[in-house]
Amino acid sequence: MTLPAVTTDLPPHWAAFADAVAGGQTPEEAAKALNLPGDPKRTASALMRHPSVRQALAEASTAELLSTGVNLAWGVVREILTDRCPKAKAVRAKLAVAVLDRAQPPKEKALHIGDKPIGEMTMAELEQYVRDQRSSAEPAPYMRNITPER
């Protein structure tokens, strides 16, 4: 299994270790196979605790899920949807709805004010936006402003 590009920052022997573990070897087996220095058990344990190696393994796991896992799951979905057993109608209907829900394009995740994502705005910009919105809104007669002024 090849690790995603983000892990290229790992030293080559660490990347090879993470690649072997992601490929199914135990950490100790990977350390022995790669002839890493020191006791294989201790070396493997130390590498497994390192944040960069853990990140590489998480990325490899995600890549595996997105490639093989999705294909396997889709095969199961296809099999269920094409099963013509009368008792499976309710399951097929629920699954079809779920598949159609997931097939919609993802909604934009970041909230924008104008052209700028809200997460990139400074506090001054956010406060100015609130002031502008407050001044343009007509207050309801029964509401009163409880926002502290600075």
C-alpha contacts under 8 A as a table, 3 or more apart, distances in Angstrom:
res1	aa1	res2	aa2	distance
1	M	19	D	6.03
1	M	20	A	7.63
1	M	22	A	6.77
1	M	23	G	5.50
1	M	60	A	7.81
2	T	19	D	6.35
2	T	60	A	7.62
3	L	7	T	6.60
3	L	15	A	7.78
3	L	19	D	6.32
3	L	56	A	6.98
3	L	59	E	7.22
3	L	60	A	5.46
4	P	7	T	6.10
4	P	8	T	7.91
4	P	56	A	7.85
4	P	59	E	6.65
4	P	60	A	6.64
4	P	63	A	7.48
5	A	8	T	5.58
6	V	9	D	6.96
6	V	56	A	7.80
7	T	10	L	5.66
7	T	15	A	7.10
7	T	52	S	7.86
7	T	55	Q	7.97
7	T	56	A	5.63
8	T	11	P	7.71
8	T	15	A	7.54
10	L	14	W	5.99
10	L	15	A	5.64
10	L	52	S	7.00
10	L	53	V	7.65
11	P	14	W	5.32
11	P	15	A	6.23
12	P	15	A	5.09
12	P	16	A	6.12
13	H	16	A	4.99
13	H	17	F	6.11
13	H	34	L	7.69
13	H	36	L	7.75
14	W	17	F	4.95
14	W	18	A	6.15
14	W	47	L	7.51
14	W	53	V	6.94
15	A	18	A	5.08
15	A	19	D	5.96
15	A	53	V	7.53
15	A	56	A	7.74
16	A	19	D	4.94
16	A	20	A	6.13
16	A	34	L	7.75
17	F	20	A	5.16
17	F	21	V	6.25
17	F	27	P	7.63
17	F	30	A	5.82
17	F	31	A	6.61
17	F	34	L	7.24
18	A	21	V	5.14
18	A	22	A	5.96
18	A	53	V	6.23
18	A	56	A	6.56
18	A	57	L	6.03
19	D	22	A	5.10
19	D	23	G	6.03
19	D	57	L	7.78
19	D	60	A	7.94
20	A	23	G	4.91
20	A	24	G	6.57
20	A	25	Q	5.75
20	A	30	A	5.70
21	V	24	G	5.30
21	V	25	Q	4.76
21	V	26	T	5.83
21	V	27	P	5.78
21	V	30	A	6.33
21	V	57	L	7.78
22	A	25	Q	7.24
22	A	57	L	6.18
22	A	60	A	6.40
22	A	61	S	7.05
25	Q	28	E	7.99
25	Q	29	E	5.89
25	Q	30	A	5.87
26	T	29	E	5.14
26	T	30	A	6.17
27	P	30	A	5.08
27	P	31	A	6.20
27	P	41	K	7.80
27	P	44	A	5.23
27	P	45	S	7.41
27	P	48	M	7.47
28	E	31	A	5.11
28	E	32	K	6.22
28	E	40	P	5.56
28	E	41	K	5.22
28	E	43	T	7.96
28	E	44	A	5.40
28	E	45	S	7.91
29	E	32	K	5.14
29	E	33	A	6.01
29	E	40	P	7.83
30	A	33	A	5.11
30	A	34	L	6.09
30	A	44	A	7.72
31	A	34	L	5.29
31	A	35	N	6.10
31	A	36	L	5.44
31	A	40	P	5.25
31	A	41	K	7.62
31	A	43	T	6.91
31	A	44	A	5.79
32	K	35	N	5.07
32	K	36	L	6.57
32	K	40	P	5.63
33	A	36	L	7.97
36	L	40	P	6.97
36	L	43	T	7.34
37	P	40	P	7.55
37	P	43	T	7.39
38	G	42	R	7.41
38	G	43	T	6.33
39	D	42	R	5.41
39	D	43	T	5.98
40	P	43	T	5.09
40	P	44	A	5.81
41	K	44	A	5.20
41	K	45	S	6.09
42	R	45	S	5.01
42	R	46	A	6.09
43	T	46	A	5.13
43	T	47	L	6.14
44	A	47	L	5.16
44	A	48	M	6.05
45	S	48	M	5.16
45	S	49	R	6.39
46	A	49	R	5.28
46	A	50	H	6.51
47	L	50	H	5.18
47	L	53	V	6.44
48	M	53	V	6.30
48	M	54	R	6.27
49	R	53	V	7.54
49	R	54	R	6.91
50	H	53	V	5.47
50	H	54	R	6.21
51	P	54	R	5.00
51	P	55	Q	6.01
52	S	55	Q	5.05
52	S	56	A	6.18
53	V	56	A	4.98
53	V	57	L	6.20
54	R	57	L	5.11
54	R	58	A	6.17
55	Q	58	A	5.01
55	Q	59	E	6.16
56	A	59	E	5.11
56	A	60	A	6.14
57	L	60	A	5.01
57	L	61	S	6.04
58	A	61	S	5.04
58	A	62	T	6.18
59	E	62	T	5.07
59	E	63	A	6.10
60	A	63	A	5.04
60	A	64	E	6.12
61	S	64	E	5.11
61	S	65	L	6.18
62	T	65	L	5.03
62	T	66	L	6.12
63	A	66	L	5.13
63	A	67	S	6.18
64	E	67	S	5.23
64	E	68	T	5.66
64	E	69	G	6.55
65	L	68	T	5.80
65	L	69	G	4.35
65	L	70	V	6.30
66	L	69	G	5.89
66	L	70	V	5.48
67	S	70	V	5.79
67	S	71	N	6.46
68	T	71	N	5.22
68	T	72	L	6.17
69	G	72	L	5.22
69	G	73	A	6.09
70	V	73	A	5.08
70	V	74	W	6.00
71	N	74	W	5.10
71	N	75	G	6.27
72	L	75	G	5.10
72	L	76	V	6.52
73	A	76	V	5.14
73	A	77	V	6.25
74	W	77	V	4.92
74	W	78	R	6.02
75	G	78	R	5.10
75	G	79	E	6.18
76	V	79	E	5.10
76	V	80	I	6.23
77	V	80	I	5.18
77	V	81	L	6.04
77	V	95	L	7.51
78	R	81	L	5.14
78	R	82	T	6.12
79	E	82	T	5.36
79	E	83	D	6.12
80	I	83	D	5.20
80	I	88	A	7.98
80	I	91	V	7.91
80	I	92	R	6.34
81	L	92	R	5.26
81	L	95	L	7.47
81	L	96	A	7.18
83	D	88	A	7.23
84	R	88	A	7.28
84	R	89	K	7.85
85	C	88	A	5.48
85	C	89	K	7.30
86	P	89	K	5.75
87	K	90	A	7.43
88	A	91	V	5.30
88	A	92	R	6.09
89	K	92	R	5.06
89	K	93	A	6.08
90	A	93	A	5.09
90	A	94	K	6.23
91	V	94	K	5.25
91	V	95	L	6.03
92	R	95	L	5.10
92	R	96	A	5.91
93	A	96	A	5.11
93	A	97	V	6.29
94	K	97	V	5.23
94	K	98	A	6.27
95	L	98	A	5.01
95	L	99	V	6.08
96	A	99	V	5.10
96	A	100	L	6.14
97	V	100	L	5.15
97	V	101	D	6.09
98	A	101	D	5.06
98	A	102	R	6.26
99	V	102	R	5.18
99	V	103	A	6.09
100	L	103	A	4.96
100	L	104	Q	6.80
101	D	104	Q	5.86
102	R	105	P	7.91
108	E	111	L	7.64
110	A	117	P	6.05
110	A	118	I	7.18
110	A	119	G	7.67
111	L	117	P	5.73
111	L	118	I	5.67
111	L	119	G	7.88
112	H	115	D	6.31
112	H	116	K	5.43
112	H	117	P	4.16
112	H	118	I	5.26
113	I	116	K	5.59
113	I	117	P	6.29
113	I	118	I	6.15
116	K	120	E	6.85
116	K	121	M	7.07
117	P	120	E	5.53
117	P	121	M	6.89
118	I	121	M	5.31
118	I	126	L	7.99
121	M	125	E	5.99
121	M	126	L	6.46
122	T	125	E	5.19
122	T	126	L	6.31
123	M	126	L	5.04
123	M	127	E	6.02
124	A	127	E	5.13
124	A	128	Q	6.08
125	E	128	Q	5.07
125	E	129	Y	6.15
126	L	129	Y	5.04
126	L	130	V	6.28
127	E	130	V	5.10
127	E	131	R	6.18
128	Q	131	R	5.04
128	Q	132	D	6.10
129	Y	132	D	5.10
129	Y	133	Q	6.13
130	V	133	Q	5.11
130	V	134	R	5.95
131	R	134	R	5.06
131	R	135	S	6.11
132	D	135	S	5.28
132	D	136	S	6.28
133	Q	136	S	5.22
133	Q	137	A	6.21
134	R	137	A	5.35
135	S	138	E	7.77
139	P	143	M	6.52
139	P	144	R	7.68
140	A	143	M	5.36
141	P	144	R	8.00
